[in-house]
Each structure stands twice: as C-alpha cells, then as structure tokens.
C-alpha cells in the first residue's frame, strides 16, 4: 500500500493556501512561520511538485497547489461531517466578527428573530473596526469587506451607498433643499479608512466643489456622525440601509441630494467546510432571508 502523505503537513498546507500567507497560517495553527515553511517543503518533497510560487511579497498557488487545495477542502468537509456523526457533537455557540456600524444599525435589531426561530443556537458578536484576519482564533463567521478569499464561502449582503441625511428639525420647512442651500449647512464628516473624508469623496464622485468656508465637524466613525445628525447638528452621509429604520421612525430624513456608491461591499464569510454546519447553515439561511425581505420592502 502506498504511504499516505504527511497528514500534519496537509493541515498546514490547507491553512497556508486559504490565507495565501504563511505568517497568518502560523498564527492560526499556533506555530512559527518557519514551521509552516518546513511542513510545506515536506509536502512538496513528498509529491515532487511545487505547491506555492512567490510573486513579490505574495504567495500564489501553483496549478498543482490549486488541485490539492480544492480536494483537501472536500476531504476536510467529509471528515468534519464524520466527526459530528461519530461524536454527536453539534456546537451550539457561534462567534461572529462584524463591523460595529453594521451590527448596531442593522444586525442587532433583527437578531431577536433568529433567536426566536433557532433558540438552540447562541451567537456571540465580536465587534471589529478594521478588516479582520479570517481565522478560527477570531470567529467562526465574519461580516466584513474581505472578498474572494480562498477556502471561504461568501455572500454579499449590501453594496455601500451613501445618502445625505439630517434631522427633520434641522430643516426649515419653507426652504427648498437644493445645492445652494446645502453648501451653507454644516457638514458632519467621517474620516473613513481607505476612503478619506466622506464628503470630499462625495463631491469628487459627483463632480462638485464644496466651499472652503463650509463648516465641518469631523468624526472618526459613522455612528458618531449619525448621532450628531439625529441631534440636529448638520448633514451627514450614511449607508442607506443603516439609516433606513431611523428614517422610517422619523428621526432622520433623506435629503434630495445625489447619492454615491463607495464600491465597498459588506460580505458574509465562513470557511467553505463550515457552511454545512447546522448552526452556521441556519444563520446563513436566516441572513439571506433578511436581506431578501429588506429588498422587497424597499421596492
């Protein structure tokens, strides 16, 4: 009988292929980066094939590496299912890493419905402010901006569209909302990572020039700007879905000003082999239904 490939090396390879980063794989597996490199080399020697190629500072899978990674995902899924059948283990606790803005303004108000439908499952929310490393040490599921990650299943929940909002009390009902009116109002500006000052981005995308004399209040987080807008302190930009409930409740109004897409996507991700886990599968189905219901309500 042919000797099996080194099983530990296969586990290390799967993590390295998923991250395309040896240091991230090492952190997930609680080993050193040199240990990861050693295991990968051992596997390459066994197969007599190069599995990774380096392009600058980035690793990419070779053709043979792609084949091995795809097959390993299937095998690990089968092993995971087999383990659950043998042990009867079904983890009822899930960890979800999610941006605080998305959690507070969209997810948390809806989570009671998931709990009502699936009282056997408990979800712990881990708030994040930056793009997380996709690893089990952080969470089982993620809602973030990462896209097309090897070894992960994903679905897009929202494409970010920014709209101008303010408090109803902020506007004199006898005044027509127009660009000349708008340029005299204080702006509630968010300094977004990767985007810069949101109102400057808005102006650039709409080919407009904002007066240098226009008053600005700068915030580090969109939730702060939304709260300031609710308090009547100026005009803010916010993701449409984040302020939808506030607009329906009469706390905010959407101004008749141009909107803008940021090209940022809120994606849900979990490991491909975890997608069929009963709790994760239930959460995915529920999440997709929430998005579908929201789209239907807004059409």
C-alpha positions in Angstrom: 0.0 0.0 0.0 1.3 3.5 -0.9 2.3 5.5 2.1 -0.1 8.4 3.0 1.2 12.0 2.6 2.2 13.6 6.0 -1.2 14.5 7.5 0.0 17.4 9.6 1.6 18.9 6.5 -1.7 18.7 4.8 -3.4 20.6 7.6 -0.7 23.2 7.5 -0.9 23.5 3.7 -4.7 24.0 3.9 -4.3 26.9 6.2 -1.5 28.5 4.2 -3.4 28.0 0.9 -6.5 29.6 2.5 -4.6 32.7 3.8 -2.0 32.8 1.0 0.2 34.0 3.8 2.5 31.8 5.9 2.6 34.1 8.9 -1.3 34.2 9.1 -1.4 30.4 8.8 1.2 30.1 11.6 -0.9 32.4 13.9 -4.0 30.3 13.2 -2.2 27.0 14.0 -0.2 28.4 16.9 3.2 27.5 15.3 6.1 29.5 13.9 6.3 30.7 10.4 9.4 28.6 9.9 7.4 25.5 11.0 4.8 26.3 8.3 7.6 26.6 5.7 9.1 23.3 6.8 5.8 21.5 6.6 5.1 22.9 3.1 8.6 21.9 2.0 8.0 18.4 3.4 4.7 18.1 1.4 6.4 19.4 -1.8 9.2 16.8 -1.4 6.6 14.1 -0.9 4.7 15.0 -4.1 7.7 16.1 -6.1 5.7 19.2 -7.0 5.9 22.9 -6.2 2.7 24.0 -4.5 3.4 27.7 -3.9 5.1 30.3 -6.0 6.2 33.7 -4.7 5.3 36.9 -6.6 6.9 39.7 -4.8 5.7 39.6 -1.2 2.7 37.5 -2.1 2.3 33.7 -2.3 0.1 32.2 -5.0 -0.9 28.6 -5.5 0.6 26.7 -8.5 -1.7 24.6 -10.7 -0.9 21.5 -8.6 -1.4 23.5 -5.4 -4.8 24.6 -6.6 -5.8 21.0 -7.3 -4.6 19.8 -3.8 -6.3 22.7 -2.0 -9.7 22.0 -3.8 -9.5 18.3 -3.0 -8.5 18.9 0.6 -11.5 21.2 1.2 -13.7 18.4 0.1 -11.9 15.8 2.3 -11.9 18.1 5.3 -15.6 18.7 4.9 -16.2 14.9 4.9 -14.0 14.5 8.0 -15.9 17.2 9.8 -19.2 15.6 9.0 -17.9 12.2 10.0 -16.6 13.6 13.3 -20.0 15.1 14.1 -21.8 11.8 13.3 -19.5 9.8 15.5 -19.4 12.2 18.5 -22.9 13.6 18.1 -21.3 16.9 18.7 -23.1 20.0 17.4 -21.6 23.2 18.7 -24.5 25.5 19.7 -22.3 28.6 20.1 -21.1 30.7 17.2 -18.8 33.7 17.1 -19.5 36.4 14.5 -16.9 39.1 13.9 -18.8 42.1 12.5 -18.2 45.8 11.9 -19.8 47.8 14.8 -21.7 50.0 12.5 -23.3 47.1 10.7 -24.1 45.3 13.9 -25.7 48.3 15.7 -27.7 49.8 12.9 -28.7 46.6 11.0 -27.9 43.2 12.6 -28.8 43.6 16.3 -32.3 44.9 15.8 -33.0 41.7 13.8 -31.2 39.1 15.9 -34.3 38.6 18.1 -36.0 37.0 15.1 -33.1 34.5 14.6 -33.2 33.6 18.3 -36.9 33.1 18.1 -36.5 30.7 15.1 -33.4 28.9 16.5 -33.4 29.1 20.3 -30.8 26.3 20.4 -28.1 28.4 18.9 -26.2 31.2 20.7 -24.3 33.9 18.7 -21.5 35.9 20.3 -20.8 39.2 18.4 -17.2 40.3 18.3 -17.1 43.9 17.2 -14.3 44.9 14.7 -13.2 48.3 13.4 -10.7 47.0 10.8 -10.7 44.2 8.3 -10.0 41.0 10.4 -7.7 38.1 9.7 -10.0 35.3 8.7 -9.1 32.7 11.3 -10.8 30.4 13.8 -9.0 32.2 16.6 -11.1 35.3 15.9 -14.5 34.0 14.9 -16.5 31.2 13.1 -18.2 33.7 10.8 -17.4 37.2 9.5 -19.2 40.2 8.2 -16.6 42.5 6.7 -15.2 43.8 3.4 -13.0 40.9 2.5 -13.7 39.4 -0.9 -12.9 36.2 -2.8 -10.9 34.6 0.0 -9.5 31.1 -0.8 -11.2 28.4 1.2 -14.1 30.6 2.2 -17.8 30.7 1.2 -19.2 34.2 0.9 -22.4 36.1 0.1 -22.7 39.8 -0.4 -25.2 41.4 2.0 -25.0 45.1 0.9 -23.2 47.3 -1.6 -22.5 50.5 0.3 -24.5 53.5 -1.0 -24.1 56.8 0.9 -27.1 59.2 1.2 -27.3 62.6 2.8 -29.4 62.7 6.0 -30.3 65.2 8.7 -32.8 65.7 11.5 -36.3 66.8 10.4 -35.9 69.7 12.9 -32.7 70.8 11.1 -34.6 72.0 8.0 -36.9 75.0 7.8 -40.0 73.5 6.0 -40.3 76.7 4.0 -36.9 76.2 2.4 -36.3 74.2 -0.7 -33.5 71.7 -0.4 -31.0 72.5 -3.2 -27.3 72.5 -3.7 -27.0 76.3 -2.9 -28.9 75.6 0.3 -26.7 72.6 1.1 -23.4 74.5 0.7 -24.4 76.8 3.5 -25.1 73.9 6.0 -22.6 72.4 8.5 -21.2 69.0 7.3 -20.8 66.0 9.6 -17.7 64.5 8.1 -16.4 61.0 8.6 -12.7 60.1 8.1 -13.1 56.7 6.6 -10.1 54.3 6.3 -9.4 53.7 2.7 -11.9 56.4 1.6 -10.7 59.6 3.3 -13.1 62.3 4.2 -16.5 61.1 3.0 -17.9 64.4 1.9 -14.8 65.1 -0.2 -15.3 61.7 -1.8 -19.0 62.5 -2.4 -18.1 65.8 -4.0 -15.4 64.3 -6.2 -17.7 61.5 -7.4 -20.5 64.0 -8.2 -18.0 66.4 -9.9 -18.9 69.1 -7.3 -16.8 71.6 -5.4 -17.6 72.3 -1.8 -16.9 75.8 -0.5 -13.8 76.1 1.7 -15.8 78.2 4.1 -18.4 75.5 4.7 -18.4 74.5 8.3 -17.2 70.9 9.1 -17.3 68.7 12.1 -15.1 65.6 11.7 -15.8 62.3 13.3 -13.8 59.0 13.4 -16.8 56.8 13.0 -20.0 56.9 11.0 -22.1 56.1 14.1 -21.0 59.3 15.7 -21.9 61.3 12.6 -25.4 59.6 12.5 -25.9 60.5 16.2 -24.8 64.1 15.5 -27.2 64.3 12.6 -30.1 63.0 14.7 -29.3 65.7 17.3 -29.7 68.3 14.6 -26.0 69.3 14.3 -25.7 69.1 10.5 -25.9 67.0 7.4 -24.2 63.5 7.4 -23.5 60.8 4.8 -24.6 57.3 5.8 -25.1 53.9 4.3 -28.7 53.8 3.2 -29.5 50.5 5.0 -28.0 51.8 8.2 -30.4 54.8 8.5 -33.4 53.1 7.0 -35.0 52.4 10.4 -34.2 55.9 11.6 -35.8 57.5 8.5 -38.9 55.3 9.0 -39.1 56.3 12.6 -38.9 60.0 11.7 -35.6 60.5 13.5 -33.8 61.4 10.2 -34.8 62.4 6.7 -33.1 61.6 3.4 -32.2 64.8 1.6 -32.8 65.2 -2.2 -29.1 65.3 -2.9 -27.0 63.0 -5.1 -26.0 59.6 -3.6 -22.8 57.9 -4.1 -21.5 54.3 -4.2 -18.2 53.6 -2.4 -17.6 50.2 -4.1 -17.4 48.7 -0.6 -19.3 45.5 0.0 -20.5 44.1 3.3 -19.8 40.3 2.8 -20.6 37.4 5.0 -17.9 34.8 5.0 -17.3 31.4 6.7 -15.0 28.6 5.9 -16.2 26.5 2.9 -16.1 23.4 5.0 -18.1 25.0 7.8 -21.0 26.1 5.6 -22.9 22.9 6.2 -22.5 23.0 10.0 -26.2 23.1 11.2 -25.8 26.3 13.2 -23.9 28.2 10.5 -26.2 26.9 7.8 -29.2 28.1 9.8 -27.7 31.5 10.3 -26.8 31.8 6.5 -30.4 31.0 5.5 -31.8 33.4 8.0 -29.4 36.2 7.0 -30.2 35.8 3.3 -33.9 35.9 4.0 -33.4 39.1 6.0 -31.7 40.7 3.0 -34.3 39.5 0.6 -37.1 40.8 2.8 -35.4 44.2 3.1 -35.0 44.5 -0.7 -38.7 43.5 -1.2 -39.8 46.1 1.3 -37.8 48.9 -0.4 -39.0 48.2 -3.9 
